[in-house]
Amino acid sequence: MTNKHCPEFAEWLVEFADGESTAERAARVAEHLDGCGACRAAVDRLQRSLAAARAEWQQAAAEDSPDFRPTKRGLSPAPCFRSRFRSRRVWRLAACAAAAALLMALASVPWWLPRTGQEGPPPGTLARNAPPESPPTHAETTAPAAAMAAIDPASLQTEAEIEEYINRQSRIARLSVSAKYLAAVPGLEKEAAAAREYIARVARGED
Amino acid sequence: MPESNSDALRSLLDEAAPQLTRLIAAMGIAPARRDDVLQEVCLAAWRKRPAGDDADHLRRWLFRVAVNRCRLEHRRDTRWRAIWPNLTLRWSRSAGGRGTHDNPPDDDDRVLVRRALTELDPQPRALLVLRYFLEFDSKEIGRILDLPAATVRGQLRRAREQLAAALKQSGYRDDE
């Protein structure tokens, strides 16, 4: 975008557009702009593009992720997790579990999708050391998958809809692995159940 | 980690949360991914925090982690987007094209702005966000990204020029 005709002013235009030039430099640039339409247009574009970017950032920041808000208590997971976590130790355990689950998420997606007769993690993962857990009900296990299946990808028409669909399903897959991991940690069964409930809400588009 | 350091980190995370959230959003991370990215920044903070009690140093480190995490997210997104146009095209065709309720004029402009921002490399984009959205000055940005302040100013100027050029090229309407 550098104005080839006025190289000596090119590197001052951004500063001038932002109102951050020294008085002397601002005066020189202003005098130049009086006689140079190209530089005037360049300053105008700089100002407009910045205004557009700021507006976009404000809007993007306002599109709050519904299951996460910074609170006075700090950076906490989704509300259904947060309300159950009474101690820092439990929060840290769950945070570490979520981190491990995130790393496992991509590889885990195929087996997460419920298959007939399959319960629990596949061999070689958590099963060996996992304490006995109450298996989720059939409704709890299949609700997210059923909600996913209810959306016909062919019905999605815009890039935004497709991206939201893929992001939502990815999120569900990650959350589900986290929930299974939580279920394997002693003492966090209730949190795991709350997580599965939350996942089903996400899948239904309620959160 | 000593309990006092743990409390200090927790306080810092509480205090920095709103700005980190804004940074992640402005770096173009999809809403559905933002909470994951923020959680990952927090986990990195717990696991890899630098030694010492200097709160300012820790705070700058945290923002650097967040910027780097966003960059990583963009790299993954770029790989996915390499096949994205083909998928989008196939789905759009099979669905019979766009509905008439999509993209009113204001959304068209927003799409153009988003696209122009996405075309920027993550480094210049991060500089723009830190400077013009989170309102750090060049010196502070230099400390966050471990760059000399003069380099930050130079890169910021080029980033502004790139943004203006990208928007102009995209056909963004220019109200005169």
Interface residues (C-beta under 8 A of the other chain):
Chain A: M1 T2 E11 V14 E15 A17 A42 R45 L46 R48 S49 L50 A52 A53 R54 A55 E56 W57 Q59 A60 A61 E63 D64 S65 D67 F68 P70 K72 R73 G74 L75 P77 A78 R88 R92 A95 C96 A98 A99 L102 P153 A154 S155 L156 Q157 T158 E159 I162 E163 E164 N167 R168 S170 R171 R174
Chain B: S6 R10 L13 D14 A17 P18 T21 R22 A25 A26 G28 A30 P31 A32 R33 R34 D35 D36 L38 Q39 E40 C42 L43 W46 W84 L87 T88 W91 S92 S94 A95 G97 R98 G99 D102 N103 D109 R110 V113 R114 A116 L117 L128 V129 Y132 F133 L156 R157 R160 E161 Q162 L163 A164 A165 L167 K168 Y172 D174
